Amino acid sequence: AKLTVKAEAGREEVHVQKFPKILRTDKCDVALLKILESDWGKWRPRTIEELKDALEANELSFSGRVLGGVLMGLVRRGEVRRWKTDAGYVYILAEKEALA
């Protein structure tokens, strides 16, 4: 899904966000991992708001409470990394360590 906003005054086009397309699922953890595995998710760490917007662009709706709980579970399992920034906590797919 691609969203473009046109401003009348200056005739400016502002590219807002292009979200990845994922298959429909009822499982929040599966949806989050698919989004974080996409080029969009790998490009940079994402806030919970950005992840929620990406899910909504795919017609998937989970409450902020559910998203937060599922993300914490993914962090505890080592599948997702999280750290605090000025914008709040950000999430990115954890890198798989190569077996020696």
PyMOL commands that set and color helices and strands:
alter all, ss='L'
color gray80, all
select helices_A, chain A and resi 28-37+39-43+48-57+64-76
alter helices_A, ss='H'
color red, helices_A
select strands_A, chain A and resi 2-6+13-18+46-47+80-85+88-93
alter strands_A, ss='S'
color yellow, strands_A
deselect
rebuild
show_as cartoon
